[in-house]
């Protein structure tokens, strides 16, 4: 159902960004100082998603696919690991509620689980934490916005031109800037207090990626070496921009840097062990992203039980290793087999 060409360097870059996100959820002053723009990895994911989905499913959407066909494929891609991460978070929070280790109740855990199963944000009165739309597994907020923009993309696909995609991205940028100036932050969407920001972020970045792909037939950008693309991505996530310059840099990253990287690295060549490493990073990237928070929660519980304390940087590395191992194993024994089964069942329809 899809074009089989792979953008191996972009796969590797997606994996690097997924590991960088861990530093946003596992407290480490060293890592937080090293990656002050770590949250921008999500904006890179959105740009990359628009580009890749245009490549993989564009021809089908242009011919006989309905919105329902496309969205079913997207749900099948996301749901198996997503629900596993949500249930792992729910089990941990239920244990906390039973033991009285926090203020959460089993009723809050149950209601949050129901909304998570439906891939919907939990209303504040029913959430374990009132400001958390996805309290069982925080990174799920970006998957919600991804599915939202996927639905919009499929609905207007036949109407899209490079100019229209650029204008939609521009509209997203204007909305994001307006909300950011009001709230003082760009990296929103993860909490109810900044939830509207997520619509601007995903609209800007996703349709920037769509526009880049649409322009490939008319213009091919110079190709960056793989090492340069990875270095620039890490540099964007590591760039310190204090005070008022933070908002300006974050906007520049979303509007200029990330689209530039996707455009110039899509055709980058890589071979040998570096290609294998990039392919592996791409293969585990989604699992690392969606599993690292519950993995850290359960790891913390185990460390506390045995009375073990580890420095923040060591905790980041431990969670990275645990999430990567879990993602790799689950891809082989659970995620990929289940998705193949669901796709085969879909085929006759």
Rosetta blueprint (number, residue, H / E / L):
1 X L
2 X L
3 X L
4 X L
5 X L
6 X L
7 X L
8 X H
9 X H
10 X H
11 X H
12 X H
13 X H
14 X H
15 X H
16 X H
17 X H
18 X H
19 X H
20 X H
21 X H
22 X H
23 X L
24 X L
25 X L
26 X L
27 X L
28 X L
29 X H
30 X H
31 X H
32 X H
33 X H
34 X H
35 X L
36 X L
37 X L
38 X H
39 X H
40 X H
41 X H
42 X H
43 X H
44 X H
45 X H
46 X H
47 X H
48 X H
49 X H
50 X H
51 X H
52 X H
53 X H
54 X H
55 X H
56 X H
57 X H
58 X H
59 X H
60 X H
61 X H
62 X H
63 X L
64 X L
65 X L
66 X L
67 X H
68 X H
69 X H
70 X H
71 X H
72 X H
73 X H
74 X H
75 X H
76 X H
77 X H
78 X H
79 X H
80 X H
81 X H
82 X H
83 X H
84 X H
85 X H
86 X H
87 X H
88 X H
89 X H
90 X H
91 X H
92 X H
93 X H
94 X H
95 X H
96 X H
97 X H
98 X H
99 X H
100 X L
101 X L
102 X L
103 X L
104 X L
105 X L
106 X H
107 X H
108 X H
109 X H
110 X H
111 X H
112 X H
113 X H
114 X H
115 X H
116 X H
117 X H
118 X L
119 X L
120 X L
121 X L
122 X L
123 X L
124 X H
125 X H
126 X H
127 X L
128 X L
129 X L
130 X L
131 X L
132 X L
133 X L
134 X L
135 X L
136 X L
137 X L
138 X L
139 X L
140 X H
141 X H
142 X H
143 X H
144 X H
145 X H
146 X H
147 X H
148 X H
149 X H
150 X H
151 X H
152 X H
153 X H
154 X H
155 X H
156 X H
157 X H
158 X H
159 X H
160 X L
161 X L
162 X H
163 X H
164 X H
165 X H
166 X H
167 X H
168 X H
169 X H
170 X H
171 X H
172 X H
173 X H
174 X H
175 X H
176 X H
177 X H
178 X H
179 X H
180 X H
181 X H
182 X H
183 X H
184 X L
185 X L
186 X L
187 X L
188 X L
189 X L
190 X L
191 X L
192 X H
193 X H
194 X H
195 X H
196 X H
197 X H
198 X H
199 X H
200 X H
201 X H
202 X H
203 X H
204 X H
205 X H
206 X H
207 X H
208 X H
209 X H
210 X H
211 X H
212 X H
213 X H
214 X H
215 X L
216 X L
217 X L
218 X L
219 X L
220 X L
221 X L
222 X L
223 X L
224 X L
225 X L
226 X H
227 X H
228 X H
229 X H
230 X H
231 X H
232 X H
233 X H
234 X H
235 X H
236 X H
237 X H
238 X H
239 X L
240 X L
241 X L
242 X L
243 X L
244 X H
245 X H
246 X H
247 X H
248 X H
249 X H
250 X H
251 X H
252 X H
253 X H
254 X H
255 X H
256 X H
257 X H
258 X H
259 X H
260 X H
261 X H
262 X H
263 X H
264 X H
265 X H
266 X L
267 X L
268 X L
269 X L
270 X L
271 X L
272 X H
273 X H
274 X H
275 X H
276 X H
277 X H
278 X H
279 X H
280 X H
281 X H
282 X H
283 X H
284 X H
285 X H
286 X H
287 X H
288 X H
289 X H
290 X H
291 X H
292 X H
293 X H
294 X H
295 X H
296 X H
297 X H
298 X H
299 X H
300 X H
301 X H
302 X H
303 X H
304 X H
305 X H
306 X L
307 X L
308 X L
309 X L
310 X L
311 X L
312 X H
313 X H
314 X H
315 X H
316 X H
317 X H
318 X H
319 X H
320 X H
321 X H
322 X H
323 X H
324 X H
325 X H
326 X H
327 X H
328 X H
329 X H
330 X H
331 X H
332 X H
333 X H
334 X H
335 X H
336 X H
337 X H
338 X H
339 X H
340 X H
341 X H
342 X H
343 X H
344 X H
345 X H
346 X H
347 X H
348 X L
349 X L
